[in-house]
């Protein structure tokens, strides 16, 4: 399993962003304004899980960032349990 630092050293790049909830919508808007074309906004953890499972493949690295109040640790656990499709 690659860690984020080793993935960065291996030349990984940001290819997309998924934002969750109203408070994160501005992050997606800023990413688009900075030139990132692949930005998806969702309103629930289940929707985020569906998007990530559909898009992630073996060897992909994902950064999950958010406040504990959003409960993204449940999203991480679901991804780890079910893996990506």
Buried (B, 14 or more C-beta within 10 A) or exposed (E): EEEEEEBEEEEBEEEBBBBBBEEBBEBBEEBEEEEBEEBBBBEEBEBBBEBBBEBBEEEEBBEBEBEEEBEBEEBEEBBEEEEBE
